[in-house]
Amino acid sequence: MNAESIYLDAHATTATDPGVIEVMLPWLGRAANSHSSHTSGREAAKAIETARGNVAALIGADADEIVMVPSATIAANIALRSLARPGSVAVRSAIEHPCVTETLDDPKSGITVVEVAVGEDGLIDPDDVAAAAEDASVVAAMAVNNEVGTIQPVAAIADVCTYLSVPLFVDLVQAAGRIPLNVHRDRIAAGAVSSHKLYGPQGIAALYCRRDLLPSMRPVVSGGGQERGLSPGTLPTALAVGFGAACAMALSDMAAEAVRLARLRDELMEALLQGCPGAVVNGSIEHRVAGNLNISFPGVDADELLARVPEVIVSTGSACSSGAIAPSRTLVAMGLTGERLAGAIRFGLGRGTTSDQIVRASALVIGAINALMTENTR
């Protein structure tokens, strides 16, 4: 990515914040194993516990309910493979991240999966969860969708799960740092948070698990007793410290940043809708994180469009699925077909996005679309 690039793919990953890098640097050049009993080890352990507290504070958990893991995918695997009992029913929405769908849909798991549909706005209906979850061992519903940014009615889904005495797993990856969260208030049994989605380093994440359920969690790899035996291996002190710092920054800046990003997102949306007749926004506008805009340009192939504007870094779907030549599962589940599906682009605005970049990006995209439409009509 060169200096002229406009990065609008914050749902895929975010650049590590300079302030986060600053607090990580002392630990990168230091021999400190937090599992050792000497002074250096104890200091590393103390730094990690501070970070653990910062992660917990961001989502409304207690520090002893946070397990540090290498990725949110591993967190989801630990939680779901532990909660979903073989021979039982697991309920998930149709728009879950692959770390949820592939874990639950694994034919070797012995689990019967019931999929709950979403509406054309990308939202889950809690009544549909109630109808599906009566005999379930777990329900999985993401807090914020990674493609269309819809904020799901987690509290209402939790009402259903509480009534049915079914644990609720929530993918918190796209929500943490973007919207206020309180896992205790919302009665979430387990969840996953990722550092690199909120301006922390890649390579570290967290499993949240309600205290009473922690003894039932089982590791997915073996080799050590670290992190309650759930994440074997030496904890990377620098990454953990950076993760904690990123969470503390996000908690402090969240409200103001949401207002700023919503304004920029609306500027981008208005420019694209005015400059590209026929363009249509995908997903709910009302129930949506501030920095997300998923929009279809009928008559234009999204991949061709991206090739025309290499300066604008955006996505045609989720980063975890971009290697596969297949339409977005989320958009298909929402009922999109044909040109609307083929012409869908995801814009993810972030901390580094400026108004000048929005003006430039919209002009470049509109120009490329007009050129493609002209070529297609010849």
C-alpha positions as CSV (number, residue, x, y, z in Angstrom):
1,M,0.0,0.0,0.0
2,N,1.6,3.3,-1.1
3,A,1.3,6.7,0.4
4,E,-1.5,7.7,-1.9
5,S,-3.7,4.6,-1.0
6,I,-7.0,5.1,0.8
7,Y,-7.5,2.3,3.2
8,L,-11.2,1.5,3.7
9,D,-11.0,-2.1,4.7
10,A,-11.1,-1.8,8.5
11,H,-13.3,-4.8,9.0
12,A,-10.6,-7.0,7.6
13,T,-7.8,-5.6,9.8
14,T,-6.6,-2.4,11.3
15,A,-3.2,-0.9,11.5
16,T,-1.6,-1.2,14.9
17,D,-2.0,2.2,16.6
18,P,1.3,4.1,17.2
19,G,0.4,4.4,20.9
20,V,0.0,0.6,21.1
21,I,3.3,0.1,19.4
22,E,5.0,2.4,21.9
23,V,3.8,0.3,24.9
24,M,4.8,-2.9,23.1
25,L,8.4,-1.9,22.2
26,P,10.0,-2.4,25.7
27,W,8.7,-6.0,25.7
28,L,9.8,-6.9,22.2
29,G,13.5,-6.6,23.1
30,R,13.2,-8.1,26.6
31,A,13.6,-11.8,27.6
32,A,10.5,-12.2,29.8
33,N,8.5,-15.3,30.1
34,S,5.3,-14.6,32.1
35,H,5.3,-18.3,33.3
36,S,8.7,-18.1,34.9
37,S,9.0,-17.4,38.7
38,H,11.9,-15.0,38.6
39,T,11.7,-11.2,38.7
40,S,11.5,-10.7,34.9
41,G,8.8,-13.4,34.6
42,R,6.8,-11.9,37.4
43,E,6.9,-8.4,35.8
44,A,5.7,-9.9,32.5
45,A,2.9,-11.7,34.3
46,K,1.9,-8.5,35.9
47,A,1.8,-6.7,32.6
48,I,-0.3,-9.4,31.1
49,E,-2.8,-9.3,33.9
50,T,-3.1,-5.5,33.4
51,A,-3.8,-6.2,29.7
52,R,-6.3,-8.9,30.7
53,G,-8.2,-6.4,32.8
54,N,-8.3,-3.9,29.9
55,V,-9.8,-6.5,27.6
56,A,-12.4,-7.4,30.2
57,A,-13.3,-3.8,30.8
58,L,-14.0,-3.2,27.1
59,I,-16.6,-6.0,27.0
60,G,-18.0,-5.7,30.5
61,A,-16.4,-8.9,31.8
62,D,-14.3,-9.8,34.8
63,A,-10.6,-10.3,34.3
64,D,-10.7,-13.9,35.4
65,E,-13.2,-14.7,32.6
66,I,-10.7,-13.7,29.9
67,V,-8.4,-16.3,28.3
68,M,-5.7,-15.1,26.0
69,V,-5.5,-17.1,22.7
70,P,-3.7,-16.7,19.3
71,S,-6.9,-15.8,17.4
72,A,-10.6,-15.3,17.6
73,T,-11.0,-18.4,15.4
74,I,-9.3,-20.5,18.2
75,A,-11.5,-18.8,20.8
76,A,-14.6,-19.7,18.9
77,N,-13.4,-23.3,18.4
78,I,-12.7,-23.7,22.1
79,A,-16.1,-22.3,23.2
80,L,-18.3,-24.1,20.6
81,R,-16.6,-27.5,20.7
82,S,-17.0,-27.3,24.5
83,L,-20.6,-26.1,24.7
84,A,-22.1,-28.0,21.7
85,R,-22.5,-31.6,23.0
86,P,-22.2,-34.5,20.5
87,G,-25.7,-35.8,19.7
88,S,-27.3,-32.4,20.5
89,V,-28.6,-29.5,18.4
90,A,-26.6,-26.3,17.9
91,V,-28.4,-23.2,16.5
92,R,-26.6,-20.6,14.5
93,S,-27.6,-17.7,12.2
94,A,-27.1,-18.0,8.5
95,I,-24.5,-15.1,8.5
96,E,-22.0,-16.3,11.0
97,H,-18.3,-16.1,10.4
98,P,-16.6,-19.3,9.0
99,C,-15.0,-19.9,12.4
100,V,-18.5,-20.6,13.7
101,T,-20.1,-22.2,10.7
102,E,-17.2,-24.6,9.9
103,T,-16.7,-25.5,13.6
104,L,-20.4,-26.4,14.1
105,D,-20.9,-27.9,10.7
106,D,-18.0,-30.3,11.0
107,P,-19.5,-33.7,10.2
108,K,-17.2,-35.3,12.8
109,S,-18.7,-33.2,15.6
110,G,-21.8,-35.3,15.9
111,I,-23.9,-32.1,16.2
112,T,-27.1,-31.4,14.4
113,V,-27.0,-27.8,13.2
114,V,-30.2,-25.7,12.8
115,E,-29.7,-22.5,10.8
116,V,-31.7,-19.4,11.5
117,A,-32.4,-17.2,8.5
118,V,-31.9,-13.4,8.5
119,G,-34.2,-10.8,6.9
120,E,-33.3,-8.7,3.9
121,D,-31.9,-6.1,6.3
122,G,-29.4,-8.7,7.6
123,L,-31.0,-8.9,11.1
124,I,-31.8,-12.0,13.1
125,D,-35.3,-12.4,14.4
126,P,-35.2,-13.5,18.1
127,D,-38.5,-15.3,17.6
128,D,-36.8,-17.5,15.0
129,V,-34.1,-18.4,17.5
130,A,-36.8,-19.3,20.0
131,A,-38.5,-21.6,17.6
132,A,-35.2,-23.4,16.8
133,A,-33.4,-23.5,20.2
134,E,-35.8,-25.3,22.5
135,D,-33.6,-28.5,22.6
136,A,-30.3,-26.9,21.7
137,S,-27.0,-27.2,23.7
138,V,-25.8,-23.8,22.3
139,V,-26.9,-20.8,20.2
140,A,-24.3,-18.8,18.2
141,A,-25.2,-15.3,17.0
142,M,-22.7,-12.6,16.1
143,A,-23.0,-9.2,17.6
144,V,-22.0,-7.3,14.4
145,N,-21.8,-8.8,11.0
146,N,-18.4,-8.5,9.4
147,E,-19.8,-7.7,5.9
148,V,-22.8,-5.5,6.2
149,G,-22.2,-4.2,9.7
150,T,-25.6,-5.0,11.1
151,I,-25.9,-4.8,14.9
152,Q,-27.8,-7.9,16.0
153,P,-30.4,-7.8,18.8
154,V,-28.2,-9.7,21.1
155,A,-30.1,-8.8,24.3
156,A,-33.3,-10.1,22.9
157,I,-31.6,-13.3,21.7
158,A,-30.2,-13.6,25.2
159,D,-33.7,-13.3,26.6
160,V,-34.7,-16.4,24.6
161,C,-31.6,-18.3,25.6
162,T,-32.0,-17.5,29.3
163,Y,-35.6,-18.6,29.2
164,L,-34.6,-21.9,27.5
165,S,-31.4,-22.3,29.7
166,V,-29.2,-22.5,26.6
167,P,-25.8,-20.9,26.6
168,L,-25.3,-18.1,24.0
169,F,-22.0,-17.8,22.2
170,V,-21.5,-14.3,20.6
171,D,-18.8,-13.4,18.1
172,L,-17.8,-10.0,19.4
173,V,-15.0,-9.4,16.9
174,Q,-16.6,-6.7,14.9
175,A,-18.4,-5.2,17.9
176,A,-15.6,-4.7,20.4
177,G,-14.3,-1.2,20.2
178,R,-17.1,-0.1,17.9
179,I,-20.2,-0.3,20.1
180,P,-20.6,-0.5,23.9
181,L,-20.6,-4.1,25.2
182,N,-21.6,-5.7,28.5
183,V,-21.5,-9.4,28.4
184,H,-22.9,-9.7,31.9
185,R,-25.8,-7.5,31.3
186,D,-26.6,-9.2,28.0
187,R,-26.1,-12.7,29.6
188,I,-23.6,-13.9,27.0
189,A,-22.1,-17.2,28.0
190,A,-19.0,-17.1,25.8
191,G,-17.5,-14.9,23.1
192,A,-14.5,-14.0,21.0
193,V,-12.6,-10.7,20.7
194,S,-9.7,-10.0,18.2
195,S,-6.9,-7.6,18.8
196,H,-6.2,-6.7,15.2
197,K,-9.7,-5.6,14.5
198,L,-9.3,-2.7,17.1
199,Y,-5.9,-1.3,16.3
200,G,-3.9,-3.9,18.3
201,P,-1.3,-6.3,17.0
202,Q,-2.1,-9.4,15.0
203,G,-1.6,-12.8,16.6
204,I,-3.5,-12.4,19.8
205,A,-7.2,-12.5,20.8
206,A,-9.3,-13.4,23.7
207,L,-11.9,-16.0,24.7
208,Y,-14.5,-14.6,27.1
209,C,-16.2,-17.3,29.1
210,R,-18.7,-16.9,31.9
211,R,-17.0,-17.9,35.2
212,D,-19.3,-20.9,35.9
213,L,-18.8,-22.3,32.5
214,L,-15.0,-22.1,32.5
215,P,-14.5,-25.6,34.0
216,S,-16.4,-27.1,31.1
217,M,-14.1,-25.5,28.5
218,R,-11.8,-27.9,26.6
219,P,-8.6,-27.0,24.7
220,V,-8.4,-27.7,21.0
221,V,-4.6,-28.3,21.1
222,S,-2.4,-29.8,23.8
223,G,1.0,-29.2,25.2
224,G,0.9,-27.1,28.4
225,G,-1.1,-25.8,31.2
226,Q,-1.0,-22.1,30.3
227,E,-4.2,-20.0,30.3
228,R,-6.2,-22.5,32.4
229,G,-4.9,-25.2,30.1
230,L,-7.0,-23.8,27.2
231,S,-4.2,-22.1,25.3
232,P,-1.0,-24.1,25.6
233,G,2.3,-22.3,25.0
234,T,4.2,-19.3,26.2
235,L,2.1,-16.2,26.2
236,P,3.5,-13.4,23.9
237,T,4.0,-10.6,26.4
238,A,4.4,-7.8,23.9
239,L,1.3,-8.9,22.0
240,A,-0.8,-9.2,25.1
241,V,0.3,-5.8,26.3
242,G,-0.5,-4.3,22.9
243,F,-3.9,-5.9,22.9
244,G,-4.7,-4.5,26.4
245,A,-3.5,-1.0,25.4
246,A,-5.7,-1.1,22.2
247,C,-8.7,-2.1,24.3
248,A,-8.1,0.7,26.7
249,M,-7.8,3.2,23.9
250,A,-11.0,1.9,22.2
251,L,-13.0,2.2,25.4
252,S,-11.8,5.8,25.9
253,D,-12.4,7.0,22.4
254,M,-15.4,4.8,21.3
255,A,-18.2,7.3,21.6
256,A,-16.5,10.2,19.8
257,E,-15.0,7.9,17.1
258,A,-18.5,6.5,16.4
259,V,-19.9,10.0,15.8
260,R,-16.9,10.9,13.5
261,L,-17.1,7.7,11.5
262,A,-20.9,7.9,11.1
263,R,-20.5,11.4,9.6
264,L,-17.8,10.2,7.2
265,R,-19.8,7.1,6.3
266,D,-22.9,9.2,5.5
267,E,-20.8,11.5,3.3
268,L,-19.5,8.5,1.4
269,M,-22.9,7.0,1.1
270,E,-24.6,10.2,-0.2
271,A,-21.8,10.8,-2.7
272,L,-22.0,7.2,-4.1
273,L,-25.8,7.1,-4.3
274,Q,-25.9,10.5,-6.0
275,G,-23.0,9.7,-8.4
276,C,-24.1,6.2,-9.3
277,P,-27.8,5.9,-10.2
278,G,-29.1,2.5,-9.3
279,A,-26.7,2.0,-6.4
280,V,-28.3,0.5,-3.3
281,V,-27.1,0.0,0.3
282,N,-27.1,-3.5,1.7
283,G,-28.2,-4.1,5.2
284,S,-30.0,-2.0,7.8
285,I,-28.9,1.6,8.0
286,E,-30.5,2.1,11.4
287,H,-28.9,-0.9,13.1
288,R,-25.4,-0.6,11.8
289,V,-21.9,0.1,13.1
290,A,-20.8,3.6,12.2
291,G,-17.8,2.8,9.9
292,N,-19.5,0.2,7.7
293,L,-21.0,0.8,4.2
294,N,-21.9,-2.2,2.0
295,I,-23.3,-1.0,-1.3
296,S,-24.2,-2.7,-4.6
297,F,-23.6,-1.1,-8.0
298,P,-25.8,-3.1,-10.4
299,G,-24.4,-3.5,-13.9
300,V,-20.8,-3.4,-12.5
301,D,-18.7,-6.4,-11.5
302,A,-17.2,-5.7,-8.1
303,D,-13.8,-7.3,-8.9
304,E,-13.5,-5.3,-12.1
305,L,-14.3,-2.2,-10.2
306,L,-11.6,-2.9,-7.6
307,A,-9.1,-3.4,-10.4
308,R,-9.9,0.0,-11.8
309,V,-9.3,1.8,-8.5
310,P,-6.2,0.2,-6.9
311,E,-5.7,3.3,-4.8
312,V,-8.9,2.6,-2.9
313,I,-8.4,-0.4,-0.6
314,V,-11.9,-2.0,-0.1
315,S,-13.3,-5.5,-0.2
316,T,-15.9,-7.5,-2.1
317,G,-16.7,-9.6,1.0
318,S,-15.1,-10.9,4.2
319,A,-11.3,-11.3,4.3
320,C,-11.5,-14.9,5.4
321,S,-13.5,-15.8,2.3
322,S,-11.7,-13.7,-0.3
323,G,-9.6,-16.5,-1.5
324,A,-12.7,-18.5,-2.6
325,I,-14.4,-17.6,-5.9
326,A,-18.0,-17.7,-4.5
327,P,-20.6,-15.1,-3.7
328,S,-20.9,-13.7,-0.2
329,R,-22.8,-16.1,2.1
330,T,-24.1,-13.1,4.1
331,L,-25.5,-11.3,1.0
332,V,-27.0,-14.6,-0.3
333,A,-28.6,-15.2,3.0
334,M,-30.1,-11.7,2.8
335,G,-31.7,-12.6,-0.5
336,L,-29.4,-10.7,-2.9
337,T,-29.1,-12.2,-6.4
338,G,-27.8,-11.4,-9.8
339,E,-26.2,-7.9,-10.5
340,R,-26.8,-6.7,-6.9
341,L,-24.8,-9.6,-5.6
342,A,-22.0,-9.3,-8.2
343,G,-21.7,-5.6,-7.7
344,A,-21.4,-5.5,-3.9
345,I,-18.5,-3.6,-2.2
346,R,-17.7,-3.4,1.5
347,F,-16.3,-0.1,2.7
348,G,-14.8,-0.2,6.2
349,L,-13.9,3.2,7.6
350,G,-11.5,3.5,10.5
351,R,-9.4,5.6,12.8
352,G,-7.2,6.9,10.0
353,T,-10.0,7.8,7.6
354,T,-10.3,11.5,6.8
355,S,-12.9,13.6,5.0
356,D,-10.4,14.3,2.2
357,Q,-10.0,10.6,1.7
358,I,-13.7,10.2,1.5
359,V,-13.9,12.9,-1.2
360,R,-11.1,11.3,-3.2
361,A,-12.4,7.7,-2.8
362,S,-15.9,8.6,-3.8
363,A,-14.7,10.5,-6.9
364,L,-12.4,7.6,-7.9
365,V,-15.1,5.0,-7.5
366,I,-17.7,7.0,-9.3
367,G,-15.3,7.7,-12.2
368,A,-14.5,4.0,-12.5
369,I,-18.1,3.0,-12.4
370,N,-19.1,5.4,-15.1
371,A,-16.2,4.2,-17.3
372,L,-17.3,0.6,-16.8
373,M,-20.9,1.3,-17.5
374,T,-19.9,3.2,-20.7
375,E,-17.8,0.2,-21.8
376,N,-20.6,-2.2,-21.1
377,T,-23.1,-0.3,-23.2
378,R,-20.9,-0.2,-26.3
